[in-house]
Amino acid sequence: MRSSARRLLRAALLACLPGAMACSIPLAMSEAGPTNACDTSVDCGAGATCAEVGGQHACVSTSAQLDGLILEVRPRPSHELGAEVSHLLDVAAGGSFSPHDAGGQVRSLDLNIPAPAHVDATLRIGGTYCDRVAGGQFPVRVELRRIAPVLGLPAQSYTAFSEPDGADGQKFQLAIPTGDYHIYLVPQAHPECADDIPPPIFLPSQSIPEVWKLGVNAEAPAVLQGNLQVPGGLSVDGWRLDLVDPLTGSVISQLDRLEQPDPGEPGTVMQVGFGLKFYWTDKDKSPLIRLRPKDGEPRPMVYWELASIALQGSTGNLDLSLLQLDAAARRVEGRTVDANDNPVLSAVRIQSADIDRAPTAAYKLDTETDADGLFRADLPPGEYVVFAQPINDTTKARAMQLLKFPASEDCYCGQSVVIPDAGTLRGRVRGPAGELMDGAGVFAVPSPGEVKTYLGQVLRPEPLLPRQASGVLRNGAFSIGADPGEFDFSVRPTPGSTYPWLVRPRLAVAARDAAVTELELTMPYPAVLQGVVRDESGAPLGNATVVAWLPVQNDAAQGAAARVIPIGETRSAPDGSYVLPLPPSTSR
């Protein structure tokens, strides 16, 4: 406690050195957080030592458990790529921490951004469009989507537009970080042809080294053609048919808007023709045929696996059927209310869990209630999950309710979704010497759920993640409203304090009405990485963001892969130097 007070007094006195416009030493310094500083190791107590950090002396931990640490360096945004560039650096060589070091867990590590991959690509797209424009004449939008080496890293993509190569094709050049990428090529409209554009090309899992020449020589696209069987009385006029990649949901075909002037009489079967062009590049994975109703029409999307209906690989003269969806939609009405039956203005998502007789059909509706908490929908008979999330009211939590109803002409009305009171996440945070950690930010970020393929996401309801919550420590305490669920919780001291983030992954808030989760936390002394950020030429790189990511095991699913969470962040000085205090470990 004595060393903590000495540090606070020193900070106040330094602020009153000559040159200050005005100064006074306040009796209580709740607005200004403490600074980690020391004169000798005696100031630091057990498990820590006094060491040089960024030209000053600070207490640092003598132990660390930071195996698998990944550093992400983001220089200032590049106008050339239209996005912030993200470089992932493995610090296992030279920057890893030993379990124990009596001299303090301080590692000098220069962060050298590797040379970028230089992508030099030519595109040849076959076929003729609008009866007069060759496929190679269409400009192409190019998107390279980074495949993260571990779950939890942020998505990152880079875009470019092609230009004519002078030989009836297109070309583009791009400099990006090396790594694995999905490549998505989307032809754009031509001045002489806007209604018949070549289909997109999806190239999954491409490993891009420092020098990479890509040649895409696409023949004329394949054609998907056939008839859709529609029950009489159901109009699919204006419905949209296309093909998507099963992993990411990327469109890999043209879009066909169906035409059906006459819906026919109930009890009959109507035939509606379709036809579109597509590219199927990954023969190991079957594309999905996707049929979507017009916007606002209360009908589900329907999916077919192309390989299961394209006998011997032929995609002509296919027969698709909607006869299983002959049941009329039923009016459903409900209210979102609190425990006292007062209306709660909410955002509502209704998502199908099982549509009668249609296992590959999916329905999702996002809407809002009116001021009386009332929501309405016309739904095919089946089983649904209703998710409700209060709008602009952090005192209420999200809710979920199952609905199951058969076909009927009557309204399925009078359903109530009870919105519980939000939980409270509160506690107190002290420094390692007992000092109050005032001014630190408190963040409860929803822990991500299980990663699913595109089809798994659309066919089964995905629970809404809890809302992110945040606050600021005052007198060392915090209290924030929180939905039930799991959060990656962190306390982030003010920059320059030389304290690390305090991190608790998958912190659970109980699914009870007005549940209270109490925390008593102690900020640890840091393990420190410091050095200079350098660009690919070796020059110091100022104003670059450096983020540390650490693997944590996903306890929610047995045998699930580890994911990473952020455990610290800093920015390099104009001379490229950086200091990154890190928590010596994370724990539940």
C-alpha positions in Angstrom: 0.0 0.0 0.0 2.9 2.4 0.9 4.6 1.9 -2.5 1.3 2.5 -4.3 0.7 5.8 -2.5 4.3 6.8 -3.3 3.7 6.2 -7.0 0.5 8.2 -7.0 2.2 11.1 -5.2 5.1 10.9 -7.6 2.7 11.1 -10.6 1.0 14.2 -9.0 4.4 15.9 -8.4 5.6 15.3 -11.9 2.4 16.9 -13.2 3.4 20.1 -11.2 6.9 20.6 -12.7 7.6 24.0 -14.3 5.8 24.6 -17.5 2.4 23.5 -16.3 -0.3 26.1 -16.8 -2.0 25.3 -13.5 -1.7 22.6 -11.0 -2.9 21.3 -7.6 -2.6 18.0 -5.9 -6.1 16.6 -5.3 -7.0 14.9 -2.1 -8.7 12.1 -4.0 -7.4 11.0 -7.4 -10.3 8.7 -8.5 -10.2 10.2 -12.0 -6.6 9.2 -12.6 -5.6 5.6 -12.6 -2.5 4.4 -10.8 0.8 4.0 -12.7 3.0 0.9 -12.3 6.4 2.3 -11.2 9.0 1.2 -8.8 12.4 2.2 -7.3 13.5 -1.3 -6.2 12.1 -4.8 -6.2 11.0 -4.4 -2.6 8.2 -2.1 -4.0 6.8 -5.0 -6.1 6.3 -7.7 -3.5 6.3 -11.5 -4.0 6.2 -12.9 -7.5 7.4 -9.7 -9.2 10.6 -7.7 -9.6 11.6 -4.1 -10.6 12.8 -4.0 -14.3 13.3 -1.4 -17.0 10.3 -1.1 -19.2 10.2 1.5 -22.0 13.0 3.6 -20.4 11.3 3.6 -16.9 11.3 1.2 -14.0 8.1 -0.8 -13.4 7.1 -4.0 -11.5 6.9 -7.0 -13.8 5.9 -10.6 -13.1 8.5 -13.3 -12.7 6.2 -16.0 -14.1 4.2 -16.3 -17.3 2.0 -18.8 -19.1 1.6 -17.3 -22.6 2.1 -20.3 -24.9 0.9 -19.9 -28.4 1.0 -16.1 -28.3 0.2 -14.4 -31.7 0.9 -10.8 -32.5 -1.0 -8.8 -35.0 0.5 -5.7 -36.5 -1.8 -3.2 -38.3 0.0 -0.3 -40.0 -1.9 2.8 -41.0 -4.7 2.0 -43.5 -3.5 1.5 -47.1 -5.4 3.5 -49.7 -4.1 1.0 -52.3 -5.9 -1.9 -50.7 -8.9 0.0 -49.5 -8.5 -1.7 -46.1 -6.3 -1.8 -43.0 -3.6 -4.4 -43.6 -3.2 -7.1 -41.0 0.1 -9.0 -40.4 0.1 -12.0 -38.1 3.5 -12.8 -36.4 4.3 -16.0 -34.5 6.5 -14.9 -31.6 7.5 -18.5 -30.7 11.1 -17.7 -31.9 12.7 -15.0 -29.8 9.6 -13.6 -28.1 8.2 -16.5 -26.0 8.2 -16.3 -22.3 9.7 -19.0 -20.0 7.5 -20.2 -17.1 9.7 -18.5 -14.6 12.4 -15.8 -14.8 13.7 -14.2 -11.6 14.9 -11.2 -13.5 11.4 -10.4 -14.7 9.3 -11.3 -17.7 10.5 -8.7 -20.1 11.4 -9.7 -23.6 13.0 -7.5 -26.3 11.4 -8.3 -29.6 11.6 -6.2 -32.8 8.5 -6.8 -34.9 9.6 -7.1 -38.5 6.8 -7.1 -41.0 7.6 -9.6 -43.7 7.8 -8.8 -47.3 4.3 -8.9 -48.9 3.1 -11.4 -51.4 3.1 -9.9 -54.9 0.1 -11.4 -56.7 0.2 -11.1 -60.5 -2.9 -12.5 -62.0 -4.4 -13.0 -65.5 -8.1 -13.9 -66.0 -9.6 -15.6 -69.0 -13.4 -16.1 -68.8 -15.0 -18.1 -71.5 -18.4 -17.8 -73.2 -20.3 -15.1 -75.0 -22.8 -12.9 -73.3 -25.6 -10.7 -74.7 -24.8 -12.6 -77.9 -21.9 -10.2 -78.6 -19.6 -9.6 -75.7 -16.8 -12.1 -74.9 -16.4 -13.1 -71.2 -12.8 -11.8 -71.1 -14.1 -8.2 -71.8 -16.0 -7.9 -68.5 -14.1 -6.1 -65.6 -13.8 -8.2 -62.5 -14.0 -7.3 -58.8 -11.4 -9.4 -56.9 -11.8 -10.2 -53.2 -9.1 -12.1 -51.3 -10.4 -13.3 -47.9 -7.8 -14.4 -45.4 -8.3 -17.8 -43.8 -7.4 -17.3 -40.2 -5.0 -19.9 -38.9 -7.0 -20.1 -35.6 -10.5 -19.3 -34.6 -11.2 -15.9 -33.1 -8.9 -13.8 -35.3 -10.8 -11.0 -37.1 -11.9 -11.5 -40.7 -9.7 -9.7 -43.2 -10.2 -9.2 -46.9 -8.5 -7.2 -49.6 -10.1 -6.0 -52.9 -9.0 -4.9 -56.3 -10.5 -4.4 -59.8 -9.1 -5.9 -62.9 -8.1 -4.0 -66.1 -7.9 -5.3 -69.7 -4.7 -7.1 -70.5 -4.7 -6.3 -74.2 -5.3 -9.9 -75.1 -9.0 -10.4 -74.7 -8.6 -11.0 -70.9 -8.2 -9.2 -67.6 -5.3 -8.8 -65.2 -4.7 -7.4 -61.7 -1.8 -7.0 -59.4 -1.9 -6.8 -55.6 0.5 -6.8 -52.7 -0.9 -8.5 -49.5 0.4 -10.4 -46.5 1.4 -14.0 -47.3 -1.0 -16.7 -46.1 -4.0 -18.8 -47.1 -7.0 -17.1 -48.8 -10.3 -17.7 -50.4 -10.4 -15.9 -53.8 -13.7 -14.6 -55.1 -13.9 -13.2 -58.6 -17.1 -11.3 -59.4 -17.5 -10.0 -63.0 -19.0 -6.6 -63.3 -21.4 -5.1 -65.9 -20.0 -4.2 -69.3 -21.1 -1.0 -71.0 -22.7 -3.1 -73.8 -24.0 -5.9 -71.6 -25.6 -5.4 -68.1 -28.2 -8.2 -68.1 -26.1 -11.2 -68.9 -23.0 -11.1 -66.8 -20.6 -14.1 -66.4 -21.1 -15.9 -63.0 -18.7 -15.4 -60.1 -15.8 -17.8 -59.6 -14.9 -19.0 -56.1 -11.4 -20.4 -55.6 -11.2 -21.8 -52.0 -8.1 -22.3 -49.9 -5.3 -20.8 -52.0 -1.9 -20.6 -50.4 -0.2 -17.4 -51.5 3.7 -17.1 -51.1 5.8 -14.0 -51.6 5.7 -14.3 -55.4 2.6 -15.8 -56.9 1.4 -15.9 -60.4 -2.2 -16.8 -60.8 -3.7 -17.8 -64.2 -7.4 -18.4 -64.3 -8.5 -19.9 -67.6 -12.2 -20.5 -67.2 -14.0 -22.2 -70.1 -17.6 -21.3 -70.8 -19.7 -21.8 -67.6 -21.9 -24.7 -67.0 -25.6 -24.4 -67.3 -28.2 -25.3 -64.7 -31.5 -25.9 -66.4 -34.8 -27.6 -65.7 -38.3 -27.3 -64.2 -39.6 -26.5 -60.8 -42.8 -28.3 -59.7 -45.1 -25.9 -57.9 -48.4 -26.7 -56.1 -51.3 -25.0 -57.8 -52.3 -21.8 -56.0 -48.7 -21.0 -55.0 -47.1 -18.3 -57.1 -43.3 -18.3 -57.4 -43.3 -15.3 -59.8 -40.3 -13.2 -59.0 -38.7 -15.8 -56.8 -34.9 -15.9 -57.1 -32.8 -19.0 -57.9 -29.0 -19.2 -57.7 -26.2 -21.5 -56.6 -24.0 -20.9 -53.5 -20.8 -22.4 -52.1 -21.7 -24.7 -49.2 -18.9 -23.5 -47.0 -19.2 -19.7 -47.1 -22.5 -19.1 -48.9 -20.7 -17.2 -51.7 -22.8 -16.9 -54.8 -21.2 -18.9 -57.8 -23.9 -18.4 -60.4 -26.1 -15.9 -62.2 -29.4 -15.0 -60.7 -32.6 -16.3 -62.3 -35.8 -14.5 -61.4 -38.6 -17.0 -62.0 -41.6 -16.1 -64.2 -45.0 -17.6 -63.5 -47.9 -15.6 -64.9 -50.6 -18.1 -63.8 -50.4 -19.7 -60.3 -52.9 -22.4 -61.3 -55.7 -24.0 -59.3 -55.3 -25.7 -56.0 -54.8 -29.4 -56.4 -52.9 -29.1 -59.6 -49.1 -29.1 -60.3 -47.5 -26.3 -62.2 -44.2 -26.4 -64.1 -41.9 -23.4 -63.9 -38.8 -23.4 -66.0 -35.4 -22.1 -64.8 -31.9 -21.6 -66.3 -28.7 -20.0 -65.3 -24.9 -20.2 -65.8 -22.5 -21.1 -63.0 -18.9 -22.1 -62.2 -18.2 -25.2 -60.0 -14.5 -25.1 -59.2 -14.3 -27.4 -56.1 -15.6 -30.8 -57.2 -15.1 -32.3 -53.7 -17.9 -30.1 -52.4 -21.3 -29.9 -53.9 -22.8 -26.5 -54.5 -26.2 -25.7 -53.1 -29.2 -24.6 -55.2 -30.9 -21.9 -53.3 -34.5 -20.7 -54.0 -35.6 -17.5 -52.2 -39.1 -15.9 -52.2 -39.6 -12.3 -53.0 -38.7 -9.9 -50.1 -41.5 -9.7 -47.6 -43.3 -12.9 -48.8 -44.0 -15.3 -45.9 -42.3 -18.3 -47.5 -39.1 -20.2 -46.6 -35.9 -20.4 -48.6 -35.4 -23.9 -49.9 -32.0 -25.7 -50.6 -31.0 -28.7 -52.8 -27.6 -30.2 -52.9 -26.6 -30.2 -56.6 -24.7 -33.4 -56.6 -27.6 -35.4 -55.2 -29.9 -34.4 -58.1 -27.5 -34.0 -61.0 -27.2 -37.6 -62.1 -23.9 -38.5 -63.7 -22.9 -34.9 -63.3 -25.5 -33.6 -65.8 -27.0 -30.2 -64.8 -29.5 -30.0 -67.6 -33.2 -31.1 -67.4 -33.3 -31.1 -63.6 -36.5 -31.5 -61.7 -36.9 -29.6 -58.5 -40.1 -29.7 -56.3 -41.9 -27.4 -54.0 -44.9 -29.8 -53.5 -43.9 -30.3 -49.9 -44.7 -26.6 -49.3 -48.3 -26.7 -50.3 -49.6 -25.7 -46.8 -50.8 -22.2 -46.6 -49.0 -19.8 -44.2 -50.7 -19.2 -40.9 -51.0 -15.8 -39.1 -49.0 -15.7 -35.9 -49.3 -12.9 -33.4 -47.5 -12.4 -30.0 -46.4 -9.8 -27.6 -43.1 -9.1 -25.8 -43.8 -8.2 -22.2 -42.0 -8.0 -18.9 -42.8 -10.1 -15.8 -45.6 -7.6 -14.9 -47.2 -7.9 -18.4 -45.9 -4.4 -19.4 -45.0 -4.2 -23.1 -41.3 -4.1 -24.1 -40.3 -2.6 -27.4 -38.1 -5.3 -28.9 -36.3 -6.5 -32.0 -37.7 -10.0 -32.9 -36.2 -12.7 -35.0 -38.3 -15.7 -35.9 -36.3 -18.6 -37.3 -37.4 -22.1 -38.3 -36.2 -25.1 -36.5 -38.3 -27.6 -38.5 -40.7 -26.9 -41.3 -43.3 -29.6 -41.8 -42.3 -32.0 -44.6 -39.4 -29.7 -45.7 -36.1 -30.6 -44.0 -34.0 -28.5 -46.3 -36.3 -25.4 -46.1 -35.4 -22.5 -43.8 -37.3 -19.4 -42.7 -36.0 -16.3 -41.0 -37.8 -13.1 -40.3 -36.4 -10.0 -38.6 -38.9 -7.5 -37.4 -39.7 -5.1 -34.5 -42.7 -4.9 -32.2 -44.9 -1.9 -32.0 -45.1 0.3 -28.9 -47.5 -2.3 -27.4 -45.0 -5.1 -27.8 -47.0 -6.7 -30.6 -45.4 -8.6 -33.5 -47.1 -10.4 -36.4 -45.9 -12.9 -39.0 -47.3 -15.3 -41.6 -45.5 -18.6 -41.2 -45.6 -22.0 -42.8 -46.7 -24.7 -40.3 -43.8 -26.1 -38.3 -41.5 -25.4 -35.3 -39.8 -22.1 -34.8 -37.6 -20.3 -32.3 -38.5 -16.7 -31.4 -35.6 -14.5 -30.2 -36.5 -11.1 -28.7 -34.0 -8.4 -27.7 -35.1 -5.2 -26.0 -34.4 -2.0 -28.0 -32.5 0.8 -26.2 -33.2 -0.7 -22.8 -30.2 -2.2 -21.0 -32.3 -3.1 -17.9 -34.0 -5.9 -19.8 -32.3 -9.1 -21.2 -32.9 -11.0 -24.4 -35.4 -13.9 -24.4 -36.0 -17.0 -26.4 -39.2 -19.1 -26.9 -40.3 -22.1 -29.0 -43.4 -22.0 -31.2 -44.9 -25.1 -32.7 -48.2 -25.1 -34.6 -50.0 -27.2 -37.3 -51.6 -25.9 -40.5 -54.9 -24.0 -39.8 -56.8 -21.0 -41.1 -57.1 -19.7 -37.6 -54.7 -17.1 -36.2 -52.1 -18.6 -33.8 -52.5 -15.6 -31.5 -52.0 -14.7 -27.9 -48.4 -15.8 -27.6 -46.4 -14.0 -25.0 -42.6 -13.8 -24.9 -41.6 -12.8 -21.4 -38.5 -10.4 -21.3 -36.6 -10.9 -18.1 -34.6 -8.3 -16.3 -31.0 -8.1 -17.3 -28.4 -9.5 -15.1 -25.7 -7.4 -13.4 -22.0 -8.0 -13.7 -20.3 -6.1 -10.9 -17.2 -6.2 -8.8 -14.1 -4.5 -7.5 -10.6 -4.4 -9.1 -7.5 -3.6 -7.1 -3.9 -3.5 -8.2 -1.3 -5.9 -6.9 -0.4 -3.6 -4.1 -4.0 -2.9 -3.2 -4.4 0.3 -5.1 -7.8 1.1 -6.7 -7.7 0.7 -10.5 -9.7 3.8 -11.3 -10.2 4.9 -14.9 -9.7 1.5 -16.4 -12.2 0.3 -19.0 -14.3 -2.7 -18.3 -15.5 -4.8 -21.3 -17.8 -7.9 -21.5 -17.6 -9.1 -25.1 -19.8 -12.1 -26.1 -17.8 -15.3 -26.5 -18.3 -16.6 -30.0 -20.4 -19.8 -30.6 -19.6 -22.9 -32.6 -18.4 -22.3 -36.1 -20.8 -23.9 -38.7 -20.9 -24.2 -42.4 -23.3 -22.0 -44.4 -25.9 -24.7 -44.6 -25.7 -25.5 -40.9 -26.3 -21.8 -40.1 -29.3 -21.4 -42.3 -31.1 -24.6 -41.4 -30.8 -24.5 -37.7 -31.5 -21.5 -35.5 -28.4 -19.7 -34.2 -29.0 -18.2 -30.8 -28.5 -14.5 -30.5 -25.3 -13.6 -28.8 -25.7 -11.5 -25.6 -25.1 -7.8 -26.1 -21.7 -6.3 -25.5 -21.5 -4.4 -22.2 -18.9 -1.9 -21.0 -18.1 0.5 -18.2 -15.4 2.4 -16.4 -13.9 1.7 -13.0 -14.8 4.3 -10.4 -13.3 4.0 -6.9 -12.1 0.6 -8.2 -15.6 -0.7 -8.7 -17.9 -1.4 -11.7 -21.5 -2.4 -12.3 -22.8 -3.1 -15.8 -26.0 -4.7 -17.1 -25.5 -8.0 -18.9 -27.6 -10.5 -20.8 -27.3 -14.1 -19.8 -24.5 -16.0 -21.6 -20.8 -16.2 -21.8 -18.4 -13.2 -22.2 -14.7 -12.7 -22.7 -14.3 -10.2 -19.9 -11.4 -7.8 -19.6 -10.3 -4.8 -17.6 -8.1 -2.5 -19.6 -6.1 0.1 -17.8 -5.4 3.5 -19.3 -2.6 3.5 -21.9 0.8 4.3 -20.5 0.1 3.0 -17.0 2.3 -0.1 -17.6 -0.4 -2.3 -16.2 -1.6 -5.2 -18.3 -5.2 -6.1 -19.2 -6.9 -8.4 -16.8 -8.6 -11.1 -18.8 -11.1 -13.7 -18.0 -12.4 -15.8 -21.0 -15.9 -17.3 -21.0 -17.2 -15.6 -17.9 -20.7 -16.9 -17.4 -23.7 -14.7 -16.5 -26.5 -17.0 -15.3 -29.8 -17.4 -17.2 -31.9 -16.2 -14.3 -34.1 -13.1 -14.0 -31.9 -10.3 -12.7 -29.0 -12.6 -12.0 -26.0 -10.9 -10.2 -22.5 -12.0 -10.9 -20.0 -10.7 -8.3 -16.2 -10.5 -9.0 -13.3 -9.6 -6.8 -10.3 -9.2 -9.0 -6.7 -8.3 -8.6 -4.7 -6.8 -11.4 -1.5 -8.7 -12.0 1.9 -7.2 -12.8 2.7 -7.6 -16.5 4.9 -9.7 -18.7 6.3 -7.2 -21.2 7.2 -7.3 -24.9 9.1 -4.3 -26.1 11.1 -3.3 -29.1 10.7 -1.6 -32.5 8.1 -2.2 -35.2 9.8 -2.3 -38.6 8.4 -2.4 -42.1 9.6 -4.8 -44.8 12.6 -2.6 -45.7 13.7 -2.5 -42.0 12.7 1.1 -41.4 10.9 2.0 -38.1 7.2 2.0 -38.5 5.4 4.5 -36.3 1.7 4.7 -35.4 1.2 0.9 -36.0 -1.3 -0.9 -33.9 0.0 -4.1 -32.1 -2.5 -6.6 -30.8 -1.7 -9.7 -28.8 -3.9 -12.8 -29.1 -3.7 -15.9 -26.9 -5.4 -19.3 -27.4 -8.0 -20.4 -24.9 -9.8 -23.7 -24.9 -13.5 -23.7 -25.8 -15.0 -25.5 -22.8 -18.5 -25.3 -24.2 -18.0 -28.1 -26.7 -16.1 -31.3 -25.9 -13.1 -31.6 -28.1 -13.7 -28.2 -29.8 -10.8 -26.4 -31.3 -9.0 -23.7 -29.3 -9.7 -20.1 -30.3 -7.9 -16.9 -29.5 -8.9 -13.8 -27.6 -7.2 -10.4 -27.4 -5.1 -9.9 -24.3 -3.4 -6.6 -24.9 -3.0 -3.7 -27.4 -0.6 -0.8 -27.9 0.5 1.6 -30.6 4.1 2.2 -31.8 5.6 5.6 -31.2 6.7 7.8 -34.1 10.2 6.2 -33.9 8.7 2.7 -34.2 9.2 1.8 -30.6 6.5 0.0 -28.7 5.8 -1.4 -25.2 3.2 -4.1 -24.8 2.3 -5.0 -21.2 0.5 -8.4 -21.1 -1.3 -10.4 -18.4 1.1 -13.2 -17.4 -1.8 -15.6 -17.8 -5.5 -15.9 -18.2 -7.9 -18.0 -16.1 -11.5 -18.8 -15.5 
